């Protein structure tokens, strides 16, 4: 599971970025929350690969 989790986190980040793109014009507050979650997933995935 240790090798798969960073890939899952990066895939989740891509999914969340797509949600940000889709909701930016209609729901800015929600899309900002999605962007924060995407950044956290990217940082977690990269951090897991580097330090894990």
C-alpha distance matrix in Angstrom:
0.0 3.8 5.5 5.2 6.1 9.3 10.3 10.1 12.1 14.5 15.1 15.8 18.2 19.9 20.4 21.9 24.1 25.4 26.3 28.1 30.1 31.0 32.1 33.8 37.3 37.3 35.2 34.9 33.7 30.8 29.9 30.0 27.6 25.2 25.8 24.9 21.6 20.9 21.7 19.5 16.5 17.5 18.1 14.8 12.9 15.3 15.3 11.6 12.2 15.5 15.1 11.5
3.8 0.0 3.8 5.6 5.7 7.7 9.7 10.5 11.6 13.7 15.2 16.0 17.7 19.7 20.8 21.9 23.8 25.6 26.6 27.9 29.9 31.3 32.3 33.6 37.2 37.5 35.3 34.6 33.4 30.8 29.7 29.3 27.1 24.9 24.9 23.8 20.9 20.0 20.2 18.0 15.3 15.8 15.8 12.6 10.8 12.6 12.2 8.4 8.9 11.9 11.3 7.7
5.5 3.8 0.0 3.8 5.8 6.7 7.6 9.5 11.1 12.3 13.6 15.3 16.8 18.2 19.7 21.2 22.7 24.3 25.8 27.1 28.7 30.3 31.7 32.9 36.5 37.0 35.2 34.5 33.6 31.0 29.5 29.4 27.5 25.0 24.7 24.1 21.3 19.8 20.0 18.4 15.4 15.2 15.8 13.2 10.4 11.8 12.5 9.0 8.0 11.4 12.0 9.0
5.2 5.6 3.8 0.0 3.8 5.7 5.4 6.3 8.8 10.2 10.7 12.3 14.4 15.6 16.6 18.4 20.2 21.4 22.8 24.5 26.1 27.3 28.8 30.2 33.8 34.1 32.4 32.0 31.2 28.4 27.0 27.2 25.3 22.5 22.6 22.3 19.3 17.7 18.7 17.2 13.8 14.1 15.4 12.8 9.9 12.2 13.4 10.2 9.8 13.6 14.4 11.6
6.1 5.7 5.8 3.8 0.0 3.8 5.4 5.0 6.1 8.6 9.8 10.4 12.3 14.3 15.1 16.3 18.3 20.0 20.9 22.4 24.4 25.6 26.7 28.1 31.7 31.9 29.9 29.3 28.3 25.5 24.3 24.3 22.1 19.7 19.9 19.2 16.0 15.0 15.8 13.9 10.6 11.6 12.6 9.5 7.3 10.3 11.1 8.0 9.0 12.5 13.0 10.3
9.3 7.7 6.7 5.7 3.8 0.0 3.8 5.4 5.0 6.2 8.5 9.7 10.5 12.4 14.2 15.1 16.5 18.5 19.9 20.8 22.7 24.4 25.6 26.5 30.2 30.8 28.9 28.0 27.2 24.7 23.1 22.8 21.0 18.6 18.1 17.5 14.8 13.1 13.4 12.0 8.8 8.6 9.7 7.4 4.2 6.8 8.4 6.1 6.2 9.8 11.1 9.4
10.3 9.7 7.6 5.4 5.4 3.8 0.0 3.8 5.4 5.2 6.1 8.5 9.8 10.6 12.3 14.2 15.3 16.7 18.5 19.9 21.2 22.8 24.5 25.6 29.2 29.9 28.3 27.7 27.3 24.7 22.7 23.0 21.6 18.6 18.3 18.4 15.7 13.5 14.4 13.8 10.2 9.8 12.0 10.4 6.9 9.1 11.6 9.7 9.0 12.6 14.5 12.8
10.1 10.5 9.5 6.3 5.0 5.4 3.8 0.0 3.8 5.5 5.0 6.1 8.6 9.9 10.4 12.2 14.2 15.4 16.5 18.3 20.0 21.1 22.5 24.1 27.6 27.8 26.1 25.9 25.3 22.3 20.8 21.4 19.5 16.5 16.9 17.1 13.9 12.2 13.9 12.9 9.1 10.1 12.5 10.4 7.9 11.1 13.1 11.1 11.6 15.1 16.4 14.5
12.1 11.6 11.1 8.8 6.1 5.0 5.4 3.8 0.0 3.8 5.4 5.0 6.2 8.7 9.8 10.4 12.3 14.3 15.2 16.3 18.4 19.9 20.9 22.0 25.7 26.1 24.1 23.4 22.6 19.9 18.4 18.4 16.6 13.9 13.9 13.6 10.6 9.0 10.3 9.1 5.4 6.7 9.0 7.1 5.2 8.7 10.5 9.4 10.5 13.6 14.8 13.5
14.5 13.7 12.3 10.2 8.6 6.2 5.2 5.5 3.8 0.0 3.8 5.3 4.9 6.3 8.7 9.8 10.5 12.5 14.3 15.1 16.6 18.5 20.0 20.8 24.4 25.3 23.7 22.8 22.6 20.1 18.0 18.1 17.0 14.0 13.2 13.7 11.4 8.6 9.7 9.9 6.4 5.6 8.9 8.5 5.8 8.0 11.0 10.6 10.6 13.5 15.5 14.9
15.1 15.2 13.6 10.7 9.8 8.5 6.1 5.0 5.4 3.8 0.0 3.8 5.3 5.1 6.3 8.7 9.9 10.8 12.6 14.3 15.5 16.8 18.6 20.0 23.4 24.0 22.8 22.5 22.5 19.6 17.6 18.5 17.4 13.9 13.9 15.1 12.4 9.7 12.0 12.4 8.8 8.9 12.4 11.8 9.3 11.8 14.7 13.9 13.8 17.0 19.0 17.8
15.8 16.0 15.3 12.3 10.4 9.7 8.5 6.1 5.0 5.3 3.8 0.0 3.8 5.4 5.0 6.2 8.6 9.8 10.6 12.4 14.3 15.3 16.5 18.1 21.6 21.8 20.1 19.9 19.5 16.5 14.9 15.8 14.2 10.8 11.5 12.4 9.3 7.4 10.3 10.3 6.9 8.5 11.8 10.9 9.6 12.7 14.9 14.3 15.2 18.1 19.6 18.5
18.2 17.7 16.8 14.4 12.3 10.5 9.8 8.6 6.2 4.9 5.3 3.8 0.0 3.8 5.4 5.0 6.1 8.6 9.7 10.4 12.3 14.2 15.2 16.1 19.7 20.5 18.8 17.9 17.8 15.3 13.0 13.4 12.4 9.2 8.7 9.8 7.6 4.4 7.1 8.1 5.4 5.9 9.5 9.9 9.0 11.2 13.6 14.0 14.8 17.2 18.9 18.6
19.9 19.7 18.2 15.6 14.3 12.4 10.6 9.9 8.7 6.3 5.1 5.4 3.8 0.0 3.8 5.4 5.1 6.3 8.7 9.8 10.6 12.4 14.4 15.3 18.7 19.8 18.8 18.2 18.8 16.2 13.5 14.6 14.4 10.8 10.2 12.4 10.7 7.3 9.9 11.7 9.1 8.8 12.5 13.2 11.6 13.4 16.4 16.7 16.8 19.3 21.5 21.1
20.4 20.8 19.7 16.6 15.1 14.2 12.3 10.4 9.8 8.7 6.3 5.0 5.4 3.8 0.0 3.8 5.5 5.2 6.4 8.9 10.0 10.7 12.5 14.3 17.5 17.9 16.9 17.1 17.5 14.5 12.3 14.2 13.5 9.7 10.5 12.8 10.5 8.2 11.7 12.9 10.4 11.3 14.9 15.0 13.8 16.2 18.8 18.8 19.3 22.0 23.9 23.1
21.9 21.9 21.2 18.4 16.3 15.1 14.2 12.2 10.4 9.8 8.7 6.2 5.0 5.4 3.8 0.0 3.8 5.3 4.9 6.3 8.7 9.7 10.5 11.9 15.5 15.8 14.2 13.9 14.0 11.1 9.0 10.5 9.7 5.9 6.9 9.3 7.3 5.5 9.2 10.6 9.0 10.4 13.5 14.0 13.8 16.1 18.2 18.7 19.8 22.1 23.6 23.2
24.1 23.8 22.7 20.2 18.3 16.5 15.3 14.2 12.3 10.5 9.9 8.6 6.1 5.1 5.5 3.8 0.0 3.8 5.3 4.9 6.3 8.6 9.9 10.4 13.9 15.1 14.1 13.2 14.2 12.0 8.8 10.1 10.7 7.2 6.4 9.6 9.1 6.2 9.0 11.6 10.5 10.5 13.8 15.2 14.7 16.2 18.8 19.8 20.3 22.3 24.3 24.4
25.4 25.6 24.3 21.4 20.0 18.5 16.7 15.4 14.3 12.5 10.8 9.8 8.6 6.3 5.2 5.3 3.8 0.0 3.8 5.4 5.1 6.2 8.7 10.0 13.0 14.0 13.7 13.8 15.2 12.7 9.8 12.2 12.8 9.3 9.5 12.9 12.1 9.7 12.7 15.0 13.6 13.8 17.2 18.3 17.4 19.2 21.9 22.6 22.9 25.2 27.3 27.1
26.3 26.6 25.8 22.8 20.9 19.9 18.5 16.5 15.2 14.3 12.6 10.6 9.7 8.7 6.4 4.9 5.3 3.8 0.0 3.8 5.4 5.0 6.1 8.3 11.3 11.5 10.6 11.2 12.3 9.4 7.1 10.1 10.3 7.0 8.5 11.7 10.8 9.6 12.9 14.8 13.8 14.9 18.0 18.8 18.6 20.7 23.0 23.6 24.5 26.8 28.5 28.1
28.1 27.9 27.1 24.5 22.4 20.8 19.9 18.3 16.3 15.1 14.3 12.4 10.4 9.8 8.9 6.3 4.9 5.4 3.8 0.0 3.8 5.5 5.4 5.7 9.4 10.3 9.2 8.6 10.0 8.1 4.7 7.2 8.6 5.9 6.1 9.8 10.1 8.9 11.5 13.9 13.8 14.5 17.2 18.6 18.8 20.4 22.6 23.8 24.8 26.5 28.3 28.4
30.1 29.9 28.7 26.1 24.4 22.7 21.2 20.0 18.4 16.6 15.5 14.3 12.3 10.6 10.0 8.7 6.3 5.1 5.4 3.8 0.0 3.8 5.7 5.6 8.4 10.3 10.5 10.2 12.6 11.1 7.7 10.3 12.2 9.7 9.3 13.1 13.6 11.8 14.1 16.9 16.5 16.5 19.5 21.2 20.9 22.2 24.7 26.0 26.5 28.3 30.4 30.6
31.0 31.3 30.3 27.3 25.6 24.4 22.8 21.1 19.9 18.5 16.8 15.3 14.2 12.4 10.7 9.7 8.6 6.2 5.0 5.5 3.8 0.0 3.8 5.9 7.7 8.4 9.3 10.3 12.8 10.8 8.3 11.8 13.2 10.7 11.6 15.2 15.2 13.9 16.7 19.1 18.5 19.1 22.1 23.4 23.1 24.8 27.3 28.1 28.8 30.9 32.8 32.7
32.1 32.3 31.7 28.8 26.7 25.6 24.5 22.5 20.9 20.0 18.6 16.5 15.2 14.4 12.5 10.5 9.9 8.7 6.1 5.4 5.7 3.8 0.0 3.8 5.7 5.4 5.5 6.9 9.3 7.5 5.7 9.4 10.9 9.4 10.7 13.9 14.3 13.9 16.5 18.7 18.7 19.7 22.3 23.6 23.9 25.7 27.8 28.8 29.9 31.8 33.4 33.4
33.8 33.6 32.9 30.2 28.1 26.5 25.6 24.1 22.0 20.8 20.0 18.1 16.1 15.3 14.3 11.9 10.4 10.0 8.3 5.7 5.6 5.9 3.8 0.0 3.8 5.7 5.8 5.2 8.5 8.2 5.6 8.1 10.8 10.0 10.1 13.3 14.7 14.1 16.0 18.6 19.1 19.7 22.0 23.8 24.3 25.6 27.6 29.1 30.1 31.6 33.4 33.8
37.3 37.2 36.5 33.8 31.7 30.2 29.2 27.6 25.7 24.4 23.4 21.6 19.7 18.7 17.5 15.5 13.9 13.0 11.3 9.4 8.4 7.7 5.7 3.8 0.0 3.8 6.1 6.5 10.2 10.5 8.9 11.3 14.0 13.6 13.8 16.9 18.4 17.9 19.8 22.4 23.0 23.5 25.8 27.6 28.1 29.3 31.4 33.0 33.9 35.4 37.2 37.6
37.3 37.5 37.0 34.1 31.9 30.8 29.9 27.8 26.1 25.3 24.0 21.8 20.5 19.8 17.9 15.8 15.1 14.0 11.5 10.3 10.3 8.4 5.4 5.7 3.8 0.0 3.8 6.3 9.2 9.1 8.8 11.7 13.6 13.4 14.7 17.4 18.4 18.6 20.8 22.9 23.4 24.5 26.8 28.2 28.9 30.6 32.4 33.7 34.9 36.6 38.1 38.3
35.2 35.3 35.2 32.4 29.9 28.9 28.3 26.1 24.1 23.7 22.8 20.1 18.8 18.8 16.9 14.2 14.1 13.7 10.6 9.2 10.5 9.3 5.5 5.8 6.1 3.8 0.0 3.8 5.6 5.5 6.2 8.8 10.2 10.7 12.3 14.5 15.6 16.4 18.5 20.2 21.0 22.5 24.5 25.7 26.7 28.5 30.0 31.3 32.9 34.5 35.7 35.9
34.9 34.6 34.5 32.0 29.3 28.0 27.7 25.9 23.4 22.8 22.5 19.9 17.9 18.2 17.1 13.9 13.2 13.8 11.2 8.6 10.2 10.3 6.9 5.2 6.5 6.3 3.8 0.0 3.8 5.5 5.0 6.1 8.7 9.8 10.3 12.4 14.2 15.0 16.4 18.4 19.7 20.8 22.5 24.1 25.4 26.8 28.2 29.9 31.4 32.7 33.9 34.4
33.7 33.4 33.6 31.2 28.3 27.2 27.3 25.3 22.6 22.6 22.5 19.5 17.8 18.8 17.5 14.0 14.2 15.2 12.3 10.0 12.6 12.8 9.3 8.5 10.2 9.2 5.6 3.8 0.0 3.8 5.4 5.2 6.4 8.8 9.9 10.8 12.6 14.3 15.6 16.9 18.6 20.2 21.4 22.7 24.5 26.1 27.0 28.6 30.6 31.8 32.6 33.0
30.8 30.8 31.0 28.4 25.5 24.7 24.7 22.3 19.9 20.1 19.6 16.5 15.3 16.2 14.5 11.1 12.0 12.7 9.4 8.1 11.1 10.8 7.5 8.2 10.5 9.1 5.5 5.5 3.8 0.0 3.8 5.4 5.1 6.3 8.7 10.0 10.7 12.3 14.4 15.4 16.5 18.5 20.1 21.0 22.4 24.4 25.5 26.7 28.7 30.2 31.1 31.1
29.9 29.7 29.5 27.0 24.3 23.1 22.7 20.8 18.4 18.0 17.6 14.9 13.0 13.5 12.3 9.0 8.8 9.8 7.1 4.7 7.7 8.3 5.7 5.6 8.9 8.8 6.2 5.0 5.4 3.8 0.0 3.8 5.3 4.9 6.1 8.6 9.7 10.2 12.3 14.1 15.0 16.3 18.3 19.6 20.7 22.3 23.9 25.3 26.8 28.3 29.5 29.8
30.0 29.3 29.4 27.2 24.3 22.8 23.0 21.4 18.4 18.1 18.5 15.8 13.4 14.6 14.2 10.5 10.1 12.2 10.1 7.2 10.3 11.8 9.4 8.1 11.3 11.7 8.8 6.1 5.2 5.4 3.8 0.0 3.8 5.3 4.9 6.3 8.6 9.7 10.6 12.4 14.2 15.3 16.5 18.2 19.8 21.1 22.2 24.1 25.8 26.9 27.9 28.5
27.6 27.1 27.5 25.3 22.1 21.0 21.6 19.5 16.6 17.0 17.4 14.2 12.4 14.4 13.5 9.7 10.7 12.8 10.3 8.6 12.2 13.2 10.9 10.8 14.0 13.6 10.2 8.7 6.4 5.1 5.3 3.8 0.0 3.8 5.4 5.1 6.3 8.6 10.0 10.7 12.4 14.4 15.5 16.4 18.3 20.1 20.9 22.3 24.4 25.7 26.4 26.7
25.2 24.9 25.0 22.5 19.7 18.6 18.6 16.5 13.9 14.0 13.9 10.8 9.2 10.8 9.7 5.9 7.2 9.3 7.0 5.9 9.7 10.7 9.4 10.0 13.6 13.4 10.7 9.8 8.8 6.3 4.9 5.3 3.8 0.0 3.8 5.4 5.0 6.1 8.7 9.8 10.4 12.3 14.2 15.1 16.2 18.3 19.6 20.7 22.5 24.1 25.1 25.2
25.8 24.9 24.7 22.6 19.9 18.1 18.3 16.9 13.9 13.2 13.9 11.5 8.7 10.2 10.5 6.9 6.4 9.5 8.5 6.1 9.3 11.6 10.7 10.1 13.8 14.7 12.3 10.3 9.9 8.7 6.1 4.9 5.4 3.8 0.0 3.8 5.4 4.9 6.2 8.6 9.8 10.5 12.3 14.0 15.2 16.5 18.0 19.7 21.1 22.4 23.7 24.2
24.9 23.8 24.1 22.3 19.2 17.5 18.4 17.1 13.6 13.7 15.1 12.4 9.8 12.4 12.8 9.3 9.6 12.9 11.7 9.8 13.1 15.2 13.9 13.3 16.9 17.4 14.5 12.4 10.8 10.0 8.6 6.3 5.1 5.4 3.8 0.0 3.8 5.4 5.2 6.2 8.7 10.0 10.6 12.2 14.2 15.5 16.2 18.0 20.0 21.0 21.8 22.4
21.6 20.9 21.3 19.3 16.0 14.8 15.7 13.9 10.6 11.4 12.4 9.3 7.6 10.7 10.5 7.3 9.1 12.1 10.8 10.1 13.6 15.2 14.3 14.7 18.4 18.4 15.6 14.2 12.6 10.7 9.7 8.6 6.3 5.0 5.4 3.8 0.0 3.8 5.5 5.0 6.2 8.7 9.9 10.3 12.1 14.2 15.0 16.1 18.3 19.8 20.4 20.5
20.9 20.0 19.8 17.7 15.0 13.1 13.5 12.2 9.0 8.6 9.7 7.4 4.4 7.3 8.2 5.5 6.2 9.7 9.6 8.9 11.8 13.9 13.9 14.1 17.9 18.6 16.4 15.0 14.3 12.3 10.2 9.7 8.6 6.1 4.9 5.4 3.8 0.0 3.8 5.4 5.0 6.2 8.6 9.7 10.4 12.2 13.9 15.1 16.6 18.2 19.5 19.7
21.7 20.2 20.0 18.7 15.8 13.4 14.4 13.9 10.3 9.7 12.0 10.3 7.1 9.9 11.7 9.2 9.0 12.7 12.9 11.5 14.1 16.7 16.5 16.0 19.8 20.8 18.5 16.4 15.6 14.4 12.3 10.6 10.0 8.7 6.2 5.2 5.5 3.8 0.0 3.8 5.4 5.1 6.1 8.4 9.8 10.6 11.9 13.9 15.4 16.3 17.6 18.4
19.5 18.0 18.4 17.2 13.9 12.0 13.8 12.9 9.1 9.9 12.4 10.3 8.1 11.7 12.9 10.6 11.6 15.0 14.8 13.9 16.9 19.1 18.7 18.6 22.4 22.9 20.2 18.4 16.9 15.4 14.1 12.4 10.7 9.8 8.6 6.2 5.0 5.4 3.8 0.0 3.8 5.5 5.1 6.0 8.5 10.0 10.2 11.9 14.1 15.2 15.7 16.2
16.5 15.3 15.4 13.8 10.6 8.8 10.2 9.1 5.4 6.4 8.8 6.9 5.4 9.1 10.4 9.0 10.5 13.6 13.8 13.8 16.5 18.5 18.7 19.1 23.0 23.4 21.0 19.7 18.6 16.5 15.0 14.2 12.4 10.4 9.8 8.7 6.2 5.0 5.4 3.8 0.0 3.8 5.5 5.0 6.0 8.5 9.6 10.3 12.2 14.1 15.0 14.8
17.5 15.8 15.2 14.1 11.6 8.6 9.8 10.1 6.7 5.6 8.9 8.5 5.9 8.8 11.3 10.4 10.5 13.8 14.9 14.5 16.5 19.1 19.7 19.7 23.5 24.5 22.5 20.8 20.2 18.5 16.3 15.3 14.4 12.3 10.5 10.0 8.7 6.2 5.1 5.5 3.8 0.0 3.8 5.4 5.1 6.1 8.2 9.7 10.6 12.1 13.9 14.4
18.1 15.8 15.8 15.4 12.6 9.7 12.0 12.5 9.0 8.9 12.4 11.8 9.5 12.5 14.9 13.5 13.8 17.2 18.0 17.2 19.5 22.1 22.3 22.0 25.8 26.8 24.5 22.5 21.4 20.1 18.3 16.5 15.5 14.2 12.3 10.6 9.9 8.6 6.1 5.1 5.5 3.8 0.0 3.8 5.5 5.3 5.8 8.3 9.9 10.4 11.5 12.6
14.8 12.6 13.2 12.8 9.5 7.4 10.4 10.4 7.1 8.5 11.8 10.9 9.9 13.2 15.0 14.0 15.2 18.3 18.8 18.6 21.2 23.4 23.6 23.8 27.6 28.2 25.7 24.1 22.7 21.0 19.6 18.2 16.4 15.1 14.0 12.2 10.3 9.7 8.4 6.0 5.0 5.4 3.8 0.0 3.8 5.6 5.0 5.9 8.6 9.9 10.2 10.3
12.9 10.8 10.4 9.9 7.3 4.2 6.9 7.9 5.2 5.8 9.3 9.6 9.0 11.6 13.8 13.8 14.7 17.4 18.6 18.8 20.9 23.1 23.9 24.3 28.1 28.9 26.7 25.4 24.5 22.4 20.7 19.8 18.3 16.2 15.2 14.2 12.1 10.4 9.8 8.5 6.0 5.1 5.5 3.8 0.0 3.8 5.4 5.1 6.3 8.7 10.1 9.7
15.3 12.6 11.8 12.2 10.3 6.8 9.1 11.1 8.7 8.0 11.8 12.7 11.2 13.4 16.2 16.1 16.2 19.2 20.7 20.4 22.2 24.8 25.7 25.6 29.3 30.6 28.5 26.8 26.1 24.4 22.3 21.1 20.1 18.3 16.5 15.5 14.2 12.2 10.6 10.0 8.5 6.1 5.3 5.6 3.8 0.0 3.8 5.4 5.1 6.1 8.4 9.4
15.3 12.2 12.5 13.4 11.1 8.4 11.6 13.1 10.5 11.0 14.7 14.9 13.6 16.4 18.8 18.2 18.8 21.9 23.0 22.6 24.7 27.3 27.8 27.6 31.4 32.4 30.0 28.2 27.0 25.5 23.9 22.2 20.9 19.6 18.0 16.2 15.0 13.9 11.9 10.2 9.6 8.2 5.8 5.0 5.4 3.8 0.0 3.8 5.4 5.1 5.7 7.2
11.6 8.4 9.0 10.2 8.0 6.1 9.7 11.1 9.4 10.6 13.9 14.3 14.0 16.7 18.8 18.7 19.8 22.6 23.6 23.8 26.0 28.1 28.8 29.1 33.0 33.7 31.3 29.9 28.6 26.7 25.3 24.1 22.3 20.7 19.7 18.0 16.1 15.1 13.9 11.9 10.3 9.7 8.3 5.9 5.1 5.4 3.8 0.0 3.8 5.6 5.4 4.6
12.2 8.9 8.0 9.8 9.0 6.2 9.0 11.6 10.5 10.6 13.8 15.2 14.8 16.8 19.3 19.8 20.3 22.9 24.5 24.8 26.5 28.8 29.9 30.1 33.9 34.9 32.9 31.4 30.6 28.7 26.8 25.8 24.4 22.5 21.1 20.0 18.3 16.6 15.4 14.1 12.2 10.6 9.9 8.6 6.3 5.1 5.4 3.8 0.0 3.8 5.9 5.6
15.5 11.9 11.4 13.6 12.5 9.8 12.6 15.1 13.6 13.5 17.0 18.1 17.2 19.3 22.0 22.1 22.3 25.2 26.8 26.5 28.3 30.9 31.8 31.6 35.4 36.6 34.5 32.7 31.8 30.2 28.3 26.9 25.7 24.1 22.4 21.0 19.8 18.2 16.3 15.2 14.1 12.1 10.4 9.9 8.7 6.1 5.1 5.6 3.8 0.0 3.8 5.9
15.1 11.3 12.0 14.4 13.0 11.1 14.5 16.4 14.8 15.5 19.0 19.6 18.9 21.5 23.9 23.6 24.3 27.3 28.5 28.3 30.4 32.8 33.4 33.4 37.2 38.1 35.7 33.9 32.6 31.1 29.5 27.9 26.4 25.1 23.7 21.8 20.4 19.5 17.6 15.7 15.0 13.9 11.5 10.2 10.1 8.4 5.7 5.4 5.9 3.8 0.0 3.8
11.5 7.7 9.0 11.6 10.3 9.4 12.8 14.5 13.5 14.9 17.8 18.5 18.6 21.1 23.1 23.2 24.4 27.1 28.1 28.4 30.6 32.7 33.4 33.8 37.6 38.3 35.9 34.4 33.0 31.1 29.8 28.5 26.7 25.2 24.2 22.4 20.5 19.7 18.4 16.2 14.8 14.4 12.6 10.3 9.7 9.4 7.2 4.6 5.6 5.9 3.8 0.0
